[in-house]
Structure formats: structure tokens, C-alpha cells
Amino acid sequence: MIVDTYKFLFDKPSIYISINSFLLEKIKSSIIVKYKSLKKFNEQKLKINYETLKYEFQIADYHLLTRVLKILKLIGVSKKELLKNIKGFRVSGSQRKEATIVSRKIYLNKNFIEGYALYLAEGNTGSNGKTQPTKLRFTNSELNVIRFFIQWLITYFPFSNFYLNIILPSQKRVKKDFIKQISKNLDLKIKQIKLRKGYYNKKIKYVVCYDNAISIYLILSLEEIIKKACERNKKLAAAYIRGMMIGEGTCYFNKSRYVRIEMRNEKEIKYIYKLLKLLEYDCKPSLRSNRKDMWSIYIGAKQLKKFYKEIGFGVHQERQNILKKAINKKLRINQYV
């Protein structure tokens, strides 16, 4: 399935676009042919400050998308033509001087779905709930998971200018060449990496930071269509669950063997359950009695081989190794734990 990303940005009121000069001149010429002048067009149809309209065609590098769409409708130029002539996007109030270039098409394949679900599990938008989200933050303590997410970001948002914060436990000491090693491991430039001291984390945490409102608008806008696609395709459903499991899942292999995913987001846990039912897993969401508002889905020993084959923990090697040991356990007759 292919998604036209531009269409998902068209309903955002604060977005500006950079347009090819050819189309801008065509719009201006069409206005003059139909209404004799920009001023008459504004008086009869647009009815905004005339200096603002003149600025659009004489000086402006960026144009308010909602206004451009209104003008196109009034002069009979198709939205399709606009889609072909957008050079980049910008958000009102942004301190970025350059427009954000967005890939027009994204293929909703297994890799994209897995990375997307992983972001939903472990990412945040940097918003405090009172402002519009403008940032992408992704946190994990496993380097393999961070590497996977960085590659996901580069693949689907190739013009992203991100950096990596490494949050060290307060008493943690690292070698002098620590940043150099991380740089090599993740194929990042040293200047993309920053060290920070944490106060609550016991393990080193890696935070991928991408400060770009356009991209986070797009990512959040895609959630509905992605979830619908997963409901129609079992392979995409498995990829979505795998992404969630990398972020929020756990595998146990001690006295008993099972996989569990837990979260406080009731809506999300019930969606994961819906996908698991699609894949014919015998499970159900339940509210933990010993952890307030914590929802859980449990997949028992009988289904671990099926889970390993169809879903697994992907790039999270520690959990994947535990799962492998769990399914390879030698059992006595009629034993499943």
C-alpha cells in the first residue's frame, strides 16, 4: 500500500509551503486573466489584506497552504497540479530557515509498520499537552533497537536532521572513546551525539531527537490509516505487534514460559488484542490487580512457537534469545510450562 504523504498535511491550518515559481506565475496570470487584477480579485473573492496578497506573489518564499488552496479553487487550478509543484513544507512560527522536504510517497510495508509501532510504544512528541507537538523523541536502552529506529528514520524521512542524547546514570563513568565507539556502532557523526547525566535511570538510555513539526504532524496523521491496513493484512498485523513487543513486551523463561505486553493505554492494548485475534492467538486483555490502570496481554507456553515464527521480538536480541530458549525447552509428556 502506498500513502501520499502530502495529502495528510493538507488539513493542518498552520502549514506553509514552498512552491515552484512556474506554478506561482501561473496562479498570478490566471487571477489577472479572470479578474483583471490582483486587487479586484481580492475585493471580490479573497477579501484579505491586499498587502498580504501582493506579498504572496512578489516577495514570499513560503505560502499559507489553506490560502493557496482557496485561491486555486477560485481560479479553477487543480489541487493535483499543486501537489506536483510543492518543494517543501514549513510550520508557522518555526525557527527553521529552510523548508522541510518530505518524501511524497511512503510504502506501508512490514518494515515501516514495525518501526511505526515501535515509535508509538517508545516515542513521544515533546508536547506537554497544552501545545502542538513539534518534536520526535525515541528512547531505548538497547543499541540494536536504537540502530533499527535510526535506520527507519533515515529510510522514511531521509531529510531528517536528528541527533542522539545519551543519558548516563548519575554515577556512571565511561571510557574516553565511548562517544567514538557509539558513533561507529550507529554510523553517526560525532557531532550528532551528546552526553547527558540522568538521575533516575539505572541503565544507559539512548534518546533519538528530531526537532521537526512537519514530520511529527505527518507521523501522527498516519496512525488511523496504518491501523486499518494492519486489520486487513496479517503480515502487517504481525509487524505492528512486533514493533510494540520490541518496545513494551517481555519474555519470561524461568519456572514458567510466556510472553507478555503491558501498558496503561487501554485503547492501544485492545487494538493489539484485535490483531492477535486476527492471527488466531488465544489470549485476552486484562487489568492487572497489583498495578493500577495497567493492562496486560499474556501469551502462554502452548503458543510460543507460533509467536516465535510469526512475530517475535525482532531486533531486541535479549528478548529474542530468551524466547528461543523458551521454545527449545525439553518438556516432559503433557508439560507446557
TAKAWO-V653081 format. One record per backbone hydrogen bond with DSSP energy under -1.0 kcal/mol. NH is the residue of the N-H (numbers start at 1). CO is the residue of the C=O. If there is no record, write none. Layout:
nh->{NH	NH}
co->{CO	CO}
This chain:
nh->{3	5	5	8	9	12	15	16	17	18	20	24	25	26	27	28	29	30	31	32	33	34	35	36	41	42	43	44	45	46	47	53	54	55	56	57	58	59	60	63	65	68	69	70	71	72	73	74	75	76	77	82	83	84	85	87	89	90	92	94	100	106	108	109	113	114	115	116	117	118	119	120	121	122	123	124	135	136	137	138	139	140	146	147	148	149	150	151	152	153	154	155	156	157	160	163	164	165	166	167	168	172	178	181	182	183	184	185	186	188	192	193	194	196	198	205	206	207	208	209	210	212	216	217	218	219	220	221	222	226	227	228	229	230	231	237	238	239	240	241	242	243	244	245	246	247	248	249	250	252	254	258	259	260	261	262	263	266	269	270	271	272	273	274	275	276	277	278	279	280	281	283	286	288	294	295	296	297	299	303	304	307	308	309	310	311	312	316	317	320	321	322	323	324	325	326	327	328	335}
co->{106	3	104	5	6	9	12	90	63	88	85	20	21	22	23	24	25	26	27	28	29	30	31	32	37	38	39	40	41	41	42	49	50	51	52	53	54	55	55	17	15	64	65	66	67	68	69	70	71	72	72	78	79	80	82	18	100	16	14	91	89	3	1	107	109	110	111	112	113	114	115	116	117	118	119	137	125	210	124	208	122	206	142	143	144	145	146	147	148	149	150	151	152	153	157	209	192	207	194	205	196	169	175	177	178	179	180	181	182	183	189	190	164	166	168	167	140	165	138	163	136	210	212	213	214	215	216	217	218	222	223	224	225	226	227	233	234	235	236	237	238	239	240	241	242	243	244	245	260	258	256	252	299	250	297	248	295	264	265	266	267	268	269	270	271	272	273	274	275	277	276	281	296	294	291	263	286	261	259	300	301	303	304	305	306	307	307	313	315	316	317	318	319	320	321	322	323	324	332}
